[in-house]
Amino acid sequence: MFEWLKGERKTIDDLPVVGEAKDPLARSKTDIEAVVPILSEEVDIEKRTVLGDRVRIDVETESEIHNLSEELRSETVDVVRVPIDRPVTERPTVRREGRTTIVPVLRERLVLKKELVLTEEIHITRQQSVETVEHDVELRHQTAHVTRSESD
């Protein structure tokens, strides 16, 4: 581009002349217009995608059998009907005697007069038991294996 600037030093006489004096023999440095180029550099930057290392991830699922043991609590009740068949003057309430709950059952009976008769009581007794139960349970977990390979 500017070949005349490369490598060696130039004087004003070596610069390209734009205009000359009327007498080409009487040429002096004051009669010459010289063009002095001003140089600047420019940079163009471009981006491009470059493949880097490749990563491969393999996920592996494994299963294991674990034996779990746990206590289970259960409750059963015994129901016993106790016949009473006795007149009462007022309505009895539900009551507890130890671990037994007593529920009165009433009916009305027509006699010459109306009277309240306790026909029976229901006795409910609670019983608790504890039982250990074992079950095999499958539990799964995953392991990841990472493999890195360089790009081609």
Phi, psi and omega in degrees: 000299177248070185299327185290345179269346187280134167085309188237162179275142180243153175258175180295335178289338182273351182286153177295139184263133178266315179221152181237165175290166182295325179259109183296338180279335182266034183288128175232170184292337180280337182272359186253133170262129180244146177261120178252110182289144175256122184264146171215153179252146177233149181237132172253126180246131176234149177247147175216152181277130180240130178291131177258208178294151176258143179238132177239130180241121176252125179254128183242129179258129179240149179241142176229146177262125178243141178264117180257138179234128182214146177273132176250131181255132178229162182222133176240160178232145173255129179249122179236126176268123181249110180291136180241303180051059181226136179291144178232155181267334178223160184289121177287152180260166174292136183222166178240138174231099184069236178265008183254131175259131183248122180249115180284143176242125185243157170210156175261143181230139182266118175237197174300334174230159180271130178223154180267128184239128174279110184275321180198167172237144176254120179260121181245119181246130180269141175228132180250148175220151178239132182228133177268127183242138178239136177223144173272130183236134179270122177247135182247148172216157183245147176235133180255130177250122182254127179239125180251131177230145181286151181285157181283000000 
